[in-house]
């Protein structure tokens, strides 16, 4: 689920917090880094379970409608198309998902079900729901497209849900765009015949990505003085006090990749940190960082300090 860019963002945030706290316990801060990435995965599971929980509220609503003293013909013989949506069945019976929810203790909606009710009411009163329920039967493709649509149009942008997530964990709002994208990708890949057996995506694509996160954090922190020296003379028009602290962290991380990660191409490193700077630092940061990294990379190339191998030569 985590891309290399998002790993870099998490490392940047941890290094920045480390610098702010002036904590000298590397092991503690490393645990904080891993915890922050794990909490992103918890958010992924939480959002995924929210989709499944909506069905329960829909069923309760239908049952109450049937029990009305003066129930209409429609209420006595309700359209169960929403309840029978194949995606609900897949999510509720997917063993991989259910095991992950138990392992990570994701039971929030049992206690905070008022937020599920808010989502259900918005779905029920939407035009897309009305159109979907205009027939009593459909196809797997229709079921999947409908769930994807309500996720994109109602769940993902819901302000009440934003407030809830922010209250639970402040960092979750930063993680939400990536998490929602991962959920959409998963929903789009679901197939009628294999959906229940589909393995839920892991936090890291592979062990190499987890090792990358830890190594980047350690190498940048432990070589802080060396990396600071590498910047000397490369920012002639900028006083140190004028350089945004986030920019300092990003430049050090990039230099670290230049010197200590032989398989990562220089262009990839520069492009990644420029994109991160655009999102997390000042408006002029990407221009400043690009100038520093471009100058350094050319010097390293001339001095044969890069030592790139394999993919790093691209």
Residue pairs with C-beta under 8 A, 6 or more apart in sequence:
1 40
1 41
1 44
1 178
1 179
1 182
1 201
1 202
1 203
1 204
1 205
2 10
2 37
2 40
2 178
2 203
2 204
2 205
2 209
3 178
4 209
4 212
4 272
5 272
5 275
5 276
6 40
6 178
7 37
7 209
7 212
7 213
7 216
8 216
8 253
8 272
8 273
8 276
9 276
9 280
10 33
10 36
10 37
10 40
10 213
11 33
11 213
11 216
11 217
11 220
11 253
12 246
12 249
12 250
12 253
12 276
12 280
13 36
13 171
14 29
14 32
14 33
14 36
14 217
15 217
15 220
15 221
15 249
15 252
15 253
16 245
16 246
16 249
17 29
17 32
18 29
18 221
19 245
19 249
23 29
26 218
26 221
26 222
29 217
29 221
30 214
30 217
30 218
33 213
33 214
33 217
34 213
34 214
36 171
37 203
37 213
38 203
39 169
39 171
39 172
39 175
40 171
40 172
40 175
40 178
40 179
40 203
41 104
41 203
42 104
42 106
43 165
43 169
43 172
43 175
43 176
43 179
44 179
44 182
44 183
44 201
45 97
45 100
45 101
45 104
45 106
45 200
46 106
46 108
47 155
47 179
47 180
47 183
48 91
48 97
48 183
48 186
48 200
49 91
49 97
49 101
49 106
49 108
49 109
50 109
50 115
50 116
50 119
50 155
50 161
51 87
51 88
51 91
51 147
51 151
51 155
52 88
52 91
52 92
53 109
53 113
53 116
54 88
54 116
54 119
54 120
54 123
55 82
55 83
55 85
55 88
55 92
56 116
57 113
57 116
57 117
57 120
58 82
58 83
58 120
58 124
59 83
61 120
61 124
62 78
62 80
62 83
65 71
65 75
65 78
66 75
66 76
66 78
68 75
79 133
79 136
80 136
81 132
81 133
81 135
81 136
81 137
81 138
82 129
82 132
82 133
85 143
85 146
85 147
86 140
86 143
86 144
86 192
86 195
87 143
87 144
87 147
87 187
87 190
87 195
88 147
89 196
90 190
90 195
90 196
90 198
91 97
92 98
93 196
94 195
94 196
94 197
94 198
94 200
95 196
95 197
96 197
96 198
96 199
96 200
97 200
100 106
100 200
101 107
108 168
109 115
109 116
112 164
115 160
115 161
115 164
118 158
118 160
118 161
119 154
119 155
119 158
119 161
122 154
122 158
123 129
123 150
123 154
126 150
126 153
126 154
128 146
128 149
128 150
128 153
129 150
132 138
132 142
132 146
140 192
144 187
144 188
144 190
147 187
148 184
148 187
148 188
151 180
151 183
151 184
151 187
152 184
155 161
156 176
156 180
162 173
162 176
165 172
165 173
165 176
166 172
166 173
182 201
186 198
186 200
186 201
189 198
190 198
191 198
204 210
204 213
212 261
215 260
215 261
216 253
216 256
216 257
216 261
219 256
219 260
220 227
220 249
220 252
220 253
220 256
223 256
223 260
224 252
227 251
227 252
227 255
227 256
228 252
230 255
230 296
231 251
231 252
231 255
231 292
234 292
234 295
234 296
235 243
235 288
235 292
238 288
243 288
244 281
244 282
244 285
246 277
246 280
246 281
246 285
247 277
247 281
247 282
247 285
247 288
247 289
250 273
250 276
250 277
250 281
250 285
250 289
251 273
251 289
251 292
251 293
253 273
254 269
254 270
254 273
254 289
254 293
255 293
255 296
257 264
257 269
258 266
258 269
258 296
258 297
258 300
258 305
258 306
259 300
259 305
259 306
261 269
261 312
262 307
262 308
262 309
262 310
262 312
263 308
263 309
263 310
263 311
263 312
264 308
264 311
264 312
265 308
265 311
265 312
265 313
265 314
266 297
266 301
266 306
266 308
266 312
267 314
268 314
269 293
270 290
270 293
270 294
270 297
273 289
273 293
274 286
274 289
274 290
275 286
277 285
277 286
277 289
278 285
278 286
297 306
299 305
300 306
306 312
